[in-house]
Amino acid sequence: MRIRIVAIVASAALAAAPQARAQSTAKHATFGVIGAVNLTTFGGSDAAGAENKVGFSAGMFARVPMTEVWSFQPELEYAMKGAEETDNSSGTSVKASVDISYIEMPLLLRAAAPESPNGGLYAEFGPALAAKLDCTVSGSGGGLTVSFSCNDAGAKIKSFDLGAMAGLGYEFPIGRQALSIGVRYNYGLLELASDANTKNRALQFLGGFRF
């Protein structure tokens, strides 16, 4: 009887081992790269006339599972933001552009459906911290083009920004890796300058690859 009990326990342990290993693997952190095409502009009461401009973001991320559904995903990215404006009041079309580049760190909570062979939907949200790298103001019209740093142009852009980010996407498994596509919106919470109510706005169309 004792030998039979030992055999039953051993068989149960061996049967459970693959599942335990899978659960253990699922709890390990993973890493990847991410990139996006950005449509950015300015919001706020002093941003009347601001138009969208096209930029990009690129960087890397880590994904730390917390439960089967929830994970924490910090990212580190180079991000281009800004806005354009067209003025036809003088009879000549003049286009002005503000280009601001940042090192941005989204700190996202990610909710995803349990993994399946066909992949699944996910949602994400959280703050996005950003440190300004560079800022330029340029303009063109009447055959002339000029460009200045924001400081030289009198635009005192703050060195730090904070946004609220939210998005949806779909992740496709590729073996042990995964490819994802999605869309995000980054709503700037802080004024870009102390003398103007102007804040960043960014709509991102993104793709990522998890190793």
Phi and psi in degrees as a GROMACS rama.xvg file:
@    title "Ramachandran Plot"
@    xaxis  label "Phi"
@    yaxis  label "Psi"
@TYPE xy
-65.7344  -40.8167  ARG-2
-63.8658  -40.3087  ILE-3
-63.8512  -41.0597  ARG-4
-61.8039  -43.802  ILE-5
-60.7938  -42.2913  VAL-6
-63.4848  -40.565  ALA-7
-64.5432  -45.2708  ILE-8
-62.7071  -42.4799  VAL-9
-63.3041  -41.9976  ALA-10
-62.8225  -42.7035  SER-11
-63.9384  -39.5887  ALA-12
-65.3352  -42.3135  ALA-13
-65.3876  -37.8681  LEU-14
-66.3696  -33.8136  ALA-15
-83.2276  -15.7485  ALA-16
-59.882  -47.5055  ALA-17
-58.8501  -40.595  PRO-18
-65.2257  -40.3223  GLN-19
-64.8439  -40.5098  ALA-20
-64.7259  -39.2765  ARG-21
-63.6387  -42.8231  ALA-22
-65.0635  -38.4849  GLN-23
-64.8039  -43.9682  SER-24
-62.2029  -38.8708  THR-25
-63.7543  -20.8912  ALA-26
-91.5314  -1.45855  LYS-27
-80.2591  147.119  HIS-28
-68.5382  144.719  ALA-29
-124.484  166.593  THR-30
-134.886  161.641  PHE-31
-169.702  -178.126  GLY-32
-119.005  154.905  VAL-33
-145.494  145.802  ILE-34
-146.461  156.408  GLY-35
-152.142  149.185  ALA-36
-94.2155  127.504  VAL-37
-107.623  134.265  ASN-38
-106.68  109.623  LEU-39
-119.137  153.807  THR-40
-157.505  -173.404  THR-41
-113.565  144.055  PHE-42
-117.799  171.614  GLY-43
114.086  166.309  GLY-44
-67.9453  -20.138  SER-45
-101.327  15.461  ASP-46
-108.886  20.1255  ALA-47
-59.3733  133.601  ALA-48
91.0733  -7.43744  GLY-49
-67.6877  134.951  ALA-50
-115.612  163.37  GLU-51
-70.0806  145.846  ASN-52
-130.001  157.607  LYS-53
-99.1265  132.408  VAL-54
-142.219  -163.739  GLY-55
-148.54  162.904  PHE-56
-130.976  149.293  SER-57
-154.918  141.222  ALA-58
179.06  -151.337  GLY-59
-137.951  163.73  MET-60
-144.02  160.096  PHE-61
-122.229  144.85  ALA-62
-124.133  120.733  ARG-63
-114.964  104.625  VAL-64
-64.2246  139.662  PRO-65
-113.335  -38.961  MET-66
-140.501  -173.77  THR-67
-64.6371  -25.3471  GLU-68
-104.18  -42.8492  VAL-69
-98.3453  142.221  TRP-70
-145.527  160.871  SER-71
-106.704  129.041  PHE-72
-128.154  93.6141  GLN-73
-81.8645  145.292  PRO-74
-132.602  157.689  GLU-75
-136.29  118.869  LEU-76
-139.937  152.909  GLU-77
-91.177  126.661  TYR-78
-131.453  134.026  ALA-79
-103.179  129.408  MET-80
-134.014  179.07  LYS-81
139.586  -163.89  GLY-82
-159.904  163.589  ALA-83
-122.067  160.894  GLU-84
-150.058  138.677  GLU-85
-113.552  132.024  THR-86
-122.337  119.848  ASP-87
-112.267  12.8349  ASN-88
-67.6458  -26.5706  SER-89
-88.7164  0.611964  SER-90
91.7756  -13.806  GLY-91
-117.582  132.966  THR-92
-73.5593  120.048  SER-93
-118.669  125.185  VAL-94
-110.517  125.159  LYS-95
-112.867  148.176  ALA-96
-139.364  136.777  SER-97
-112.093  123.713  VAL-98
-119.222  119.335  ASP-99
-122.466  127.769  ILE-100
-109.848  143.577  SER-101
-133.772  154.625  TYR-102
-95.3724  117.571  ILE-103
-115.881  142.696  GLU-104
-128.32  89.1465  MET-105
-70.0758  138.884  PRO-106
-121.642  92.9541  LEU-107
-109.155  141.955  LEU-108
-93.971  132.101  LEU-109
-121.736  127.562  ARG-110
-114.329  123.448  ALA-111
-134.219  148.277  ALA-112
-65.6211  151.595  ALA-113
-52.5303  143.23  PRO-114
-60.5919  142.89  GLU-115
-140.36  165.654  SER-116
-59.4292  -24.7852  PRO-117
-95.9196  2.44615  ASN-118
84.0305  -166.738  GLY-119
-172.948  167.124  GLY-120
-74.405  154.183  LEU-121
-145.364  156.363  TYR-122
-128.216  151.874  ALA-123
-147.158  149.2  GLU-124
-159.621  156.341  PHE-125
157.726  179.574  GLY-126
-79.3875  156.551  PRO-127
-130.724  110.752  ALA-128
-89.9445  143.495  LEU-129
-143.55  137.483  ALA-130
-114.464  127.784  ALA-131
-69.3881  134.04  LYS-132
-99.7532  -43.8443  LEU-133
-156.865  157.309  ASP-134
-150.944  128.147  CYS-135
-132.186  151.098  THR-136
-119.788  127.929  VAL-137
-131.939  158.028  SER-138
-150.197  150.14  GLY-139
-144.345  145.408  SER-140
169.458  145.655  GLY-141
61.2824  28.8554  GLY-142
82.6212  1.81423  GLY-143
-112.029  148.085  LEU-144
-135.453  131.113  THR-145
-130.609  156.18  VAL-146
-149.956  136.085  SER-147
-136.853  159.07  PHE-148
-69.2146  154.55  SER-149
-59.8831  -37.9696  CYS-150
-63.4047  -43.4291  ASN-151
-65.7953  -29.4456  ASP-152
-84.0908  -0.501765  ALA-153
85.4656  10.6876  GLY-154
-100.037  102.454  ALA-155
-86.7005  81.3656  LYS-156
-77.6908  131.281  ILE-157
-65.3951  153.587  LYS-158
-82.9365  -9.17109  SER-159
-130.899  142.476  PHE-160
-137.318  157.136  ASP-161
-139.654  129.651  LEU-162
-126.236  162.334  GLY-163
-107.811  119.119  ALA-164
-112.751  138.921  MET-165
-146.521  147.402  ALA-166
-161.688  169.303  GLY-167
-133.057  152.013  LEU-168
-165.93  -175.52  GLY-169
-139.072  134.873  TYR-170
-114.513  131.601  GLU-171
-109.407  121.085  PHE-172
-71.1582  140.646  PRO-173
-132.071  88.8553  ILE-174
65.0707  -126.804  GLY-175
-87.7533  -7.13639  ARG-176
-98.367  -178.819  GLN-177
-154.95  144.983  ALA-178
-110.564  135.659  LEU-179
-128.734  149.031  SER-180
-131.075  150.122  ILE-181
-172.91  -177.247  GLY-182
-136.326  141.842  VAL-183
-134.342  155.66  ARG-184
-126.52  130.768  TYR-185
-113.831  110.338  ASN-186
-100.525  107.922  TYR-187
-64.7015  133.865  GLY-188
-101.911  -19.1723  LEU-189
-110.734  147.286  LEU-190
-68.6558  138.153  GLU-191
-69.7841  -28.84  LEU-192
-139.018  152.128  ALA-193
-71.1035  -18.0307  SER-194
-106.329  14.5311  ASP-195
-152.201  142.07  ALA-196
-89.8747  79.8354  ASN-197
-135.047  130.275  THR-198
-135.218  152.977  LYS-199
-70.75  144.273  ASN-200
-135.735  135.796  ARG-201
-146.415  128.139  ALA-202
-106.225  125.45  LEU-203
-118.924  134.259  GLN-204
-110.396  111.164  PHE-205
-122.748  159.774  LEU-206
-138.279  148.492  GLY-207
-143.483  158.787  GLY-208
-133.355  120.46  PHE-209
-98.7553  128.324  ARG-210
